[in-house]
Structures are given as structure tokens and as C-alpha cells.
Amino acid sequence: QVQLVQSGAEVKDPGSSVKVSCKASGGTFTSYTFSWVRQAPGQGLEWMGRIIPILGITNYTHKFQGRVTITADKSTSTVYMGLSSLRSEDTAVYYCAIGWASTIRYFQSWGQGTLVSVSS
Amino acid sequence: EIVLTQSPGTLSLSPGDRATLSCRASQSVSENSLGWYQQKPGQAPRLLIYGVSNRATGIPDRFSGSGSGTDFTLTISRLEPEDFAVYYCQQYGSSPPYSFGQGTKLEIK
């Protein structure tokens, strides 16, 4: 079964950028579609976007368009989520999540989450 | 973008009770692309149900999903102590963006 391991917590200044990684192991990297979901403190889940590494296709929700970039490195089985122009409202736990096949759009495996704190 | 509205916001029940959680979509969800997740404090969400009514691997049969179109329900037939958590519905139609409901907190009465 695939496991997703994310990078560690980050503390960032307003206006800066962050890049969170998600490394997949135990499966075939190009079989998956990776999504990023965030959760602000005490709040619900918010889908941000996805990447299909085998096709190089990305989709982002309108709210984050222009600020978020999702990339994949097939050589290391790692997906990255970059978020720019950070503001305090971006303080959240960021999760990567996948379905166990490229056609599966629900999320069967999740990373452990990465806390990004934005504060001056 | 499809907006999902869950009700109630909080549900207070006792172990052994039956729980019924609702999820309503702002427009019809295509291809029965509706799932449910459970989240406990400090943990990532866990998939319970996909395709409206299919239990994910390892999910006990006291969890069941139903519905179609815009109205969906998650039912927990007899609550166990470990079932008290927050539950989210998610639609993952044929094209993104995907979306989650705001969650229902199931708490011990």
C-alpha cells in the first residue's frame, strides 16, 4: 500500500513563499493523481489542486489560481506544492492525498500533514 | 463549483445510537462521485465511503452511504466510542475543482 511522507513544519513571513513536499513509497508513482488539501486551524478541508504526473496535467481551484504551483519529480517520486504571497490566512495544515489509480478521484491515502504558519 | 452543505453542524448522541448525517449539493453530483471521510483530532482524514455507497477497505459495515443527485446521507447504525469524530462529505465529479462540505461534528451526549 502506498505511503505518503510530507516535509516538516514551516514558519514563514507574510509575503514570502513556501514549498511543501510529499514523497510516495510502496507503489507506482505514475499510477496516481496527487491532490493537495489544506485545513486552517479549527476549520474544514479545502481542496487546492491536483497533478497527474504521468500526463503532466495540473488543475487548481480558482481561489488559489496564480498563487499555487504543484509539480512532480518522477525521479524521486515526490510531489511539491508551492504557495506564494503568503498571508496570515494561509496558516494551515497542508495534506497531500491520492487515489490508488490515476482514474480514482477520491482520496485513499493521505500524508501526515505539514503545518505552515504565516506570521510576522 | 459545487458547494456542499452538511447538516447538522454538531450531532450529540450516545454509544449504541444511530447517527444520520446529511450532505446536500448545490447541483447534481455527476457519476455518483460522492465520498465521506472521518477525521479525528490531530489526524489526517480517513476515507469511509466512495461512490455514494461503497465502503472503503477495512471500514466496518455499521457505516453506510446512500443518496443520489443532490442529497446524500451517511448512516452509522450503532455508534461505537471510536466513531465520535468529524465527518466530511466530498464531491469529486468528472472535472475539478473538487469540494468538501464544512463537516459534521459527532460528539458524545
Interface residues (C-beta under 8 A of the other chain):
Chain A: S35 V37 G44 L45 E46 W47 G49 R50 N59 Y60 T61 H62 Y95 A97 R105 Y106 F107 Q108 W110 G111 Q112 G113
Chain B: E1 S33 G35 Y37 Q39 A44 P45 R46 L47 Y50 G51 A56 T57 Y88 Q90 Y92 G93 P96 P97 Y98 S99 F100 G101 Q102 G103
